[in-house]
Each structure stands twice: as structure tokens, then as C-alpha cells.
Amino acid sequence: MLKKKTASFGSKVAVNLEGKFQDGTIFDTTENDIPFVFVIGEEDVPEGFSKAVDGLSEGETITVILTPEDGYGYRDEELVFEVSNEILEVEGDFSIGEIYEADLPGIGLVEITIVKILEKSVIIDLNSPLAGKTVVYKIELLKIY
């Protein structure tokens, strides 16, 4: 008897996804795009997302609600602080609300959101834009590598 291959922690997988806020507004989708490829259980994916895919077989679809605890965490106001323009090497002008990738001394490569632009510095936010939010993902497991 053939047993279906299932995804497990440590498996590299490809998924199609649709992420929505609780009001139904879509904030992320792979529709008409490249599938999202990741390793189940790695730190760059929310724990609840990995747990949802763990145990799925290729072709299966699941809908999961991620609270801040198992999703993107809660907002931490200590992650909002002022940085000198000399430290940030962003080409062009900064735009409030825009997300940039920055290599910050003592922190490393991170995504930052520009909160406020001052004369010689900017206020940045290291929180995920999804921090503090409950989100809903529809996930289809396409492939287990």
C-alpha cells in the first residue's frame, strides 16, 4: 500500500498562499506569482504557519488563523527608535510608511519601516507590519522537496 508523502518539520516545501486580515482584506498572495518556498520550522516563518503546513500532503489546502502569539508577535515599542541618516544607506529619499532593508550596526540585516523623518535622522520601526494582528492564511501545499 502506498503512503502519501507528508510534510514535516525540516521539510523544504512550496506553497501557494493567501493572507488576509480578519476583515477580509488581502495583504499577501502568491496568486499569479511564484510559490512561497521555505523550510518548515525555520525562524523566518511564523511558528503557526509552519505548524499548519506540518503534516499536509501535496495538493492539500488548509485555512489557519494566526494570532499574534503564533504569528508575527506583539508590537514592541522598544523596536521603534531614532537612527542617524549616516547609518542608513538608502538610495534616494526616505518615505514615511515605506519598508526598507537595512544593515544596522549591532543588529544586522533587517526590514525597517520609516515612521518619521527628522533633519539628520529618522525614526524607524523594526516591528513586522503584521505585529499585533490576527491574520488568516489559506495555504495549499504544492510540493515537498
N, C-alpha and C positions, 0 to 999 in steps of 0.2 A: 504494500500500500504506500502510495506517495504521500509525503507530508509536505504541506505548504511551507515555504521558507518564510520565517517571520523576522522582523527587525528586532534588535536587542541593543542594550547599551554597548557602545563601542562600534556599532554598525555604521558604515557610511551609507547615507540614503539620499534619494532625490524625491522632493515632494512638490506638488502644486499646493498653493495656499491662498486663502483669502482671509485677511484680518479685518475685523470690524469693531467699532466702538459699540457699546450697548444700545445706542440709538440707531444702529444700522449703518452708520457712515463708514464706508470702506477706507482704511488707511494704508493697506498693503495688499497687493495681489500679484500672483505670477501669471495671471491670465494673459495670453498673447505675449508671454515673455519666457525667459529661461527659468526652468525649475530651480528651486532652492535646494542646494546640496549642502549637507552638514553631517557631522558625526554625532550620533545620539549620546547625550551626556556631556558634551564639551561645554565649556564655560560661556562661549559666545552665543548660546541658545538658551532661552529661559528654561528652567527646570521643568515647569509644567508642560512646555511644548515637547521636550524630549520624552517625558513620561507618556504623553498622548500617543506618540509615534511608536514607542516601545511595545512590541507585541503585535503590531499590524503586519499584514501580509501585503504583497504587491497588489495594487488595484483597490485596496480598501480605503474608505473615506471615513473620517471621524470629525465631529464638531466638539470643540473643547472651550470651556470658559476659563480664562486665566485671570485670577485675582492678583493684586499686587504681590501677595506672598509667594505665589508660584510663577509669576510673570516677570514684570520689569521692576519690582520693588516699589518702595515708597519714596517720595521726594525727600531729599536730604539737603536742607538749606546750607549746610557746610560745603556742599559741592557748587555753590554759587559764590564767586569771588572775583576780585579785580586782578587783571593781568596787564602789565606794561605792553604797549604796542611793539616794543623792541623784541619781546619774547615771542610774540605771534608773527609768523612769517606767512601771512595770507596775501596772495597777489590780488591787487585791486582793492576796492573799498569794502569795508565790512557792512553787512546789512542786518539790522535787528531782526531776530527771529530765524535767521538762516543758520543751518548746521554746517560746520566745517570740520575737517580733520586737522588736528594739531599735535605736534610733538612737544609736550610740555616738560621742562626740566623737572626731574624727580618723579614724574608721573609716567611719561612715555607717550605713545601714540594713542590719542583718544578723540572721540567725537565731542565737539563743543557746540553749544547754542549761544549766539550773541544776544545778550539781554539788554545792554545799554552801551552806548559809545560815548566815551569821555574824550577830553582833549588829547591826552597822552596815554590813555589806557582804555580797556574795555572791561565790562562786567560779563563774565562767561558763566555758563551753567553746564556742569558735567553730567547732570541727571539725564536719563533717557527721556525723550519726549513722551514716552508711554508710562513713565514712573507715576505711581499712584492711581493708575487707571485699570479698570477691569475690562478685558478685551475678549473677543470671541474669534476663534480661528476655525475655519473649515480646512481640513488637511487631507490631501489624497496622496497616499504613498505610491510613487511611480516605480521606483527601482531600489533594490538593495544591492549594493556593490560587493 
